[in-house]
């Protein structure tokens, strides 16, 4: 990790820069795969599964027999953990239900909103270096609460053509039954365009590698909505002299092990704490099974020593991290000053892992600085707000002339006339 001590503001852009790759060839590959899936459907998906996941598939659907088999392969202890996490995620997202109210803007003019679920949604669940069964809970639970009529889940199989059993158990607990063996770009194409097996959806959710992210962005241009633009995962930890160095190091490494293009940022007001955390990261890194991957991610990462709490929170807001951990004495006061972040973890015991799995908040969050404009997945992500309005003759009397004048000023005579005929009708 690079070390910056009391950097001037002209160094901030360098500190908060994300890893960047040349995506020209990647986007070209993605567009070709998407076009092929759109043209040939299931056959193209099966061919790409053979090519990329080395799985020979007769059909793409996960059967009930496979779901039952998965139940036997997951320990009771893990199943109980999944049930606990599902309960907490459900409780938190139920609390987000929208309650609309009718508003009288003028006498005879009433307006209101109604929340309506997106009918068909697609969930992408990575299954490569880490099969993310927790993401099934994060995406499917709010979809069910929202009332989405059709929930389609795609996830890559292993070489034997089997889906990770924990993914299937989580899907059953969350109430998802339409599950397909498809990963990567071909999965995104299948859900965006529809195939003989995979239904076309209206919005696609879920994380993935750069190919998946590029595919989501490409299909969002003309076929389907997506949850958010995203990139590699990241965490920012803010710490003062009171912070627990062992906890901080564990948080940094838990993020670094996601992948070689992940990034961690540690900002502190204590040089002693910086040195302690650096030593602790080096110690804990050697104990990790995925230490090579984590070490690569740390090459993209920084330790930063700053002069004050003000500078610490300002640098964090400039970075706009996916995950922000506040290991400072007055974390509640500092939390009030957070402007840009996906999800915030307060105090020494609120590790990112809690939010990733079982506290109840959603772990599908904006990355790559998109937290300046996007929020993470929540119940509203699965809904649309439809507005309604009702006018009476009294309402026409109150706003009719204003509408005529505004339409005339915009030179939209038909708009004016639509109101004028109503005004005349009530004046008779």
Secondary structure, DSSP 8 states (H G I E B T S, - for coil): -EEEES--GGGHHHHT-------HHHHHHHHHHHHHHHHHTHHHHHHHIIIII----S-SB--HHHHHHHHHHS-HHHHHHHHHHHHHHHHHHHTT------EEEETTEEEEEEEEE-SEEEEEE--SSS--HHHHHHHHHHHHHHT-SEEEEEE---TTS---HHHHHHHHHHT--EEEE--HHHHHHHHHH--SSS---SEEE----HHHHHHHHHHTTTT-EES----S-EEEEEE-TTS-HHHHHHHHHHHHTT-TT-EEEEEES-HHHHHHHHHHHHHHHTT-TTHHHHHHHHHT-EEEE-S-HHHHHHHHHHH-EEEEEEESTTHHHHHTT--SEEEEEESTT--HHHHHHTSSS------TTGGGT-----GGGGEEEEEEEEE-HHHHHHHHHHHHHHHHHTT-HHHHHHHHHHHHHHH-
